[in-house]
C-alpha cells in the first residue's frame, strides 16, 4: 500500500512515546500469553512493517520470514535487523497472494495488518494455506468496538493511514474461521487518553477485570491435522 511507503520513516515515532511503548508492551504480552516461541520454529510474519514484532520473534529463537507490501517499511525493518545482527528474511509480498508453497511454516502471525487488507478472508486463507497441518495462524487487530477503535475511526485520524482501515470486532475476527478458533484474547484495556502515570500493567490488569472490550484482539486459529 503506497500510503505506508510515505509513513515508513516516521511510523515508529509513536512507539518512542510513553503511551506507544506501553501499548507495544501490552499487545505483545497479549500475544505471548497464549503462544510460546520454540527454538528454530519457522514463523512467517505478515505485514511486518518496521519490524517491531519481527525482532522480538527472532530474539526468542524463531527463524523468521517477514513480508510486507511496502518496500519502504521493510527497509526500516532491515536496518533494525542489521543493527542487532539477527538473521531474518525480508520479502516484499502481497498477503493475498503469498509466494510460498503449501504447509511451509510452523506458525503464521499477522499483527495490526488485517484491518488494511482489501480482502481479509482471502488473506486469511493464504495464511492458512502456507502453515503446516496442526500449525497456527495468529492474528492481532485493533478492536472496532473499543475506545481505541473509536479513536482510530474518529475525525482525528481521517488524514492518516487509519482512514484506509476496515476495523473488526471480536465476532468478525472469529468469523474468519470459527470452526478452527482456539483462543480469542482481549488486551489493551487502558484507554488512549490515559496520563503517563496511569500507564502501568497493574492498572491494565484491573481494567481488564471490569471491562468486556479490550482495544486489541488476538485470535489463534489451528489448522486441522
Secondary structure, DSSP 4 states (H G I P E B T S, - for coil): -HHHHHHGGGGGGGGGSHHHHHHHHHHHHHHHTS--PPTT-EEEEES-TTSHHHHHHHHTT-EEEEEES-HHHHHHHHHHHHHHT---EEEE--TTS--S-TT-EEEEEEES-GGG-S-HHHHHHHHHHHEEEEEEEEEEEEBTTSHHHHHHTSGGGTTSGGGG---B-HHHHHTTSGGGEEEEEEE--S-TT--GGG--HHHHHHHHHH-S--SEEEEEEE---
